[in-house]
Amino acid sequence: MKVLIMGFDGYLGWPLTIRLMANGHDVIGVDNLYTRNAVNEVGSTSALKILTPTQRKIEAESIFNGTLQIKNFSVAEFNPKRISDVRDTKIYKLINDEMPDAIVHFAEQRSAPYSMRNWWHAAYTMNNNIISTMNLIYAWKVIKEETGKDIHIVKMGTMGEYGTPNFDIPESHYVKALINGKKDIIKTPKKAGSWYHQSKAHDTDNMGLANSMWGLTATNIMQGPVYGTRTKEITKESLYTRFDFDETWGTVLNRYCVQAVLNMPLTPYGKGGQTRAFLSLEDSVESLKRLIENPPKNGEFRIVNQFTETYSVMQLAEIVKEVGNEIGLNVSIKSINNPRIEADTHYYNPERKILPELGIIGPTRDIKSEIHIILDDLSKEKERLQRYMRVIEPKTSWKSSGVIVSNETKKRSKQ
Ligand code: USQ
């Protein structure tokens, strides 16, 4: 297959690129290196050193079977003064030239805390995420009308679109409802907890509308937080994917692992009862590969709740502490005031049917072994990571965002 990955340079984009290449697929990777720059913007870096995109292409093509073409541009192009037709966007032109079998959309601002920093970051997140998806929807529509080719769109959404409802989270865009005594089919209720999660919920609704109006063929992946440093292909350092750990870009389990290596206390927020749907990098990449290779029927909008296990953030802290102490680290846990507005004890039970049908039954490696591998990889970077300790403690508060005007925002306003 020929697969276009928008956002190929990111934490998931890169391992998926090489998983597909290793299986003989050709990949076209688009990325404007936004995440690399935005992580620098908050004074942080990837905990694992990564190659430049050009070096990545050379390395991957020398090791794996498929080919990799790389392009650097934004897929959220929207300039109403210059462009009045989607056919004039770079992403349309690329899709039209290459005619891939599937397009994976990872090219979104992916951090909840980043979106909560202040007005600029909220507006950036909304604009980038919603416009990039809108460009893709219209590119798909024009190409289908003009050539008849129905390209499968694989879009990364998030489990966080649902929030933490008091019902089992359906794996479907629609549910049956009884409202004021009348039955109907309505969209699955959403309760996002940040501007980032809200932008993804908006994308899902836009794709659902494109599906009901025009028959968009798409897989929308509701994924929980991912952890890990390795996949089957990442067998040496030159193939590492990025690994974020700062308060803005790092996700909870990856952050705990860096904290453990640096002898900093692990930081469950609040009571630590926040339960989320987790999966390892290996299981995420394999699930994505199988979803790409097994598309839905033409005109279907397939929702996939992509995870293998659920844990509370306190349970995870205890597991990292146990594994860390087993390998001689001195790991402690210190709960801190929750900088977010979220329930820290709640019901949580998402449905999970589609991945088991594709053979992804449970985690391929138990979580303790996976944490062991992460801690080993990070321990080699300990000296360098010590210079970044100040970016680990949370500073972005959901309550005060919009009030704080940081120096960095002032600088941007003057540009
Ligand atoms: N948390 C802690 N301590 C920390 C960091 C986080 O207790 O040091 C808590 C948060 O308060 C939250 C939970 O851990 O309750 C998850 O936070 P996170 O930072 O790991 O994940 P989140 O902000 O929700 O976003 C991440 C990815 C995002 C993806 C999402 C899946 O950045 O791209 O969509 O996970 S989900 O969480 O299911 O929405």
Boltz pocket constraint, residues with backbone or C-beta under 6 A from the ligand:
constraints:
  - pocket:
      binder: B
      contacts: [[A, 110], [A, 111], [A, 112], [A, 113], [A, 157], [A, 158], [A, 159], [A, 160], [A, 161], [A, 197], [A, 223], [A, 224], [A, 225], [A, 226], [A, 248], [A, 249], [A, 250], [A, 251], [A, 252], [A, 253], [A, 255], [A, 267], [A, 268], [A, 269], [A, 270], [A, 272], [A, 274], [A, 276], [A, 277], [A, 313], [A, 340], [A, 342]]
      max_distance: 6.0
